[in-house]
Amino acid sequence: MIVNSTTVIGAVLRAVNDNTVVHPYGDGLLVDLPLSYGDGDGVRVLVEPMGAGYRVTDRATAASLLTMAGVNLFAGRAAEAFAEIMAGSGLNGIDAAPGEIATFGDADDLGRLVLDVAQASLRTDQLRWLAPRQAGTRFVDRVTDRVTAWAGRSRKLQRDAPIPLKSGRNRSVTLRVANDGKAAYVQAVSLRDPDQAAEHCYHVFGLSEIAKESRVAALDGSARDWPAAIVAELRTVSDVEFFDDPLSLERQLDKVVPPPQPALHQ
């Protein structure tokens, strides 16, 4: 069966339409979207008239969820990452309170405004991985939690995933993330035994037949924690991202496994 663009667009539009619910709220509307935060709560934005256009806001929901998860959005790495998200979102932040994600535009752009605010809110919620570490939590579990928050419902995750080798055999890596025929393979490289962890990652990725840009080594800590020689070796067989660098792992995975891009115009 051949799938054409009209069929796909129509199916996406029906799914979005059937699963989007609005509720009156003051002079505006609360819009429940078919999207979810990392804790399972649905994404809800407020659309309210303002002058000749509309203001759209997440009412600081993502910031509140982060607070409950133990993340201070207004200090340290979380604040830096939030500023980066806002800078790249294209939102004008009109009348936004601290932690609130908001924008303003005219009626012709209302659909895009709603989606842009929802996307920025979801990306902010992904910062929950910055919550203080629990004693005894393994690095592989921290990587898995972070990638799971990033992936949401739009990508499929597989733990201890087989990665095909040039010999025809398979070895396992920490995670496989896939969407629409594209996949990234992530190996967690812990500081608990850095030499052994790095050698294992180098060996598996070096023998793999998967394209280098689809192999991601997630290194514990920051660049200061790793000998330059080890990092240089790993970069010959994979992309290297440091766990303490906010959003770097997410940015690389977005390149390899981009999110679905539903067209909202017929």
N, C-alpha and C positions, 0 to 999 in steps of 0.2 A: 504494500500500500504506500502510495506517495503522499507525503504531507506537504501541503502548500501553505504559503504565508497567510492567506485569507483564513484558512481553517484554524491555524494556530492563534492568530490575532482574535478571531471570533471566540475561540475557547477561553482565552485569557480574559477577554472582556466580560464574558458571561460569568466566569469564576469570581472576578473582582466585583462585578455588579451584585451577584447573588450573596456574597459574603461581606458586603459593606453595609453597615447599618448606621442611621443617623437619628439623633435624639435632640429635640428642642432644648436649648440652654440659654436663658436670658434672651438677648436679641440675636443670638447666633445658633449654631448647631454643633453638637459633639459628633464626631465622625469616628466610628469603630471600623478599623481596617483589618483585612485578613492577614495580619502580621502579628508576631509575638516577640516580646522581650525574652531575655535569657531565663527568667524565672517562670515563663509561661503566660504572664499577663498579656492581654491583647493591647495593641497600639491604638491609642485614642488621641485625636487632635481636636482642638476647638477652632471653628471658623466663625469669625464675627465681623460684621460690617464696620468699616472705618473710612470715613470720608467717601471718596469715589471708588473705593476698592474694598479689599478684605484683608484682615489680619489673621494669620494662622499660627497657632502655638501648640506646643506639647504640654503646656502648663507645668513645666519643670518636672514632668513625670520621670524621665530618665535620671535626672539628678537625685530625685527622692529615692528611687530604687537603688542607686549607688550608695546613698547614705545608709540605707538599711543593710546593704551588703558590706558596710564598713569602709567605703571609699570616700575620701574627702576630695570632692571635685574642685576645690578652690585652693589647693596647695600641692606643691611638688610635681611629680610626673603626671598625675591625673589632670592638674590644671593645664600643664603644657599640652597634653594630648587633646584635652577639650578645646583649647584655643586653636589647635591645628585642625580639628574637625570643623569648627566654626569657620575658619579661614577658607577651607576648601569646599564649603557647602553652598556658597553663593547666596546665603540668606542675609538679609539686611538687619536683622535683630531689632526691629523697631519696638521701642518701649519694653524691651525684654528685662525682666528681673534677673538677678544672679542665678545661673543654672537653667534659666528658661530658654527654650529654642523657639524662636519666633521669626516671622517675616511678614512683609506686606506686598500686595500687588493688586493688579486689576482683575476684573472678572474673567477675562480671556485666559489668564494664566492660573486660575484657581486650582485646577487639577494638578498642575505641576507644583504649585506651592504646597499643597497637601502632601504630595509624595516627597518633596524635598525635605520638609520638616520631619516627616516620619522616618526617612532614611537617616537624617542627622541624629534623631533621637535614638534610633536603633544602634548606630555606631557609638554613641555616647554610652549606652547601656553595656556595650561590649567591654568597657573599661573596668568591669567588675573583677576582672582577673588581677587588678591592682590591690585588691583587698589584702590586708595583712596575712602572711602565710600562717597556716596552722602547723604546729610542731609535728614533725614526722611525715608531712605530706611529700610524697615522692615527686621528683621533677617531671617524670613522665606524666603524672596525673595533672600537674599544673599546666603543662603544655596541652594536654587533652581538654582540660576545662576551658582554657583560653580559646583554642580553635573551635570548640563546640559553641561558645558564645558568639564567635565571629560567624560561624557557618549558618546559624539559625535553622530554618526549615528548608532553605533553598538549596543546600548542598548535602550530600550524603557522606557520612563519616564511617570509617571502618578502623577499629583498633587492631593492633598486631597484624597489619595488613601485609599480604604477600606482595613482594616486588619482583618482577621477572628479571632473571640474570641472562647474560649473553650465552651462558652454557645451556640454557633451557631449564635450569633449576629455579626455585624460588627461595628467597630469604624474607624475613619479616622486618618491617619497620614500624615505628610508633603509630603512625596514622596514614590513612589514605583519604583524601578529600576529593570528591568528584561532583561534577555537574555538567550535564549536556555533552557527554562524551569527552570532557577534559578532566584531568586528574593531577593532583599534586601528592607527592610522597614526603612525609615529614618524619625526621628522625630526631628525637630528643637526645641532647648530648649533655650529660650531667657533670657538675663540678665535683661530685662525690669521689669519682675516680676518673679524672679528666683524660689521662693518657689512654686508658682502656676504652672509654666511651668514644673518644675521637677516632681511635684506630678502628673500632667496630663500624662507626659511621663511614669512615673512609673506605674500608674494605667492601661494605655492602653497596654503597653508591658507586664505587669505582667499577664493580663487576656488573652493575645494572645496565640493561639496554634502554631504560627510560631516558628521555632527553634530560640533559643536565639542568636546564631551567625549570624542570618539573620536580627536581629533587631539592628539598629544603632541609638544611641542618639548623635546628633550633638550639642554640647554645645557651646554657645556664649563665645568668649574670650578665655582665657587660664586657666590652672589648678589653677593659683593664684587667679582667680576671683570667685572660687567656694568653698564652705565649703566641707571639706573632707568627712563629713557624707553624704551629698547629692550625691556626686560622688560615694561613696561606695554603697549606696542604688541602684542607677541606674545601676551599674555594676552587680547587682544580677539579673537583668532582660534583660540586653542588653550589647552590646559593647558600649563603651563611647569614643568619639573623640572630641577634642577641636578644634574649628574653627580656632584659631590663630596658630595652629601647621601645617606648610606647608606640604601638601601631605599626612597627616595621614588619613584623611577621604577618599582620593582616594585609598590609600593602602588597607584599610579595605574593601571598595567596590569592589576592584579588587579581593580580596579573595572570596567574596561571589558571585559576578557576574563577572567572568573572561571574558576578551574580546574574540571574536572569534579567533580561531587559524587555519587559512586556511593553508592546506598543499600545498606547491608549487612544490612538486615533485610527478610525477605520478609513 
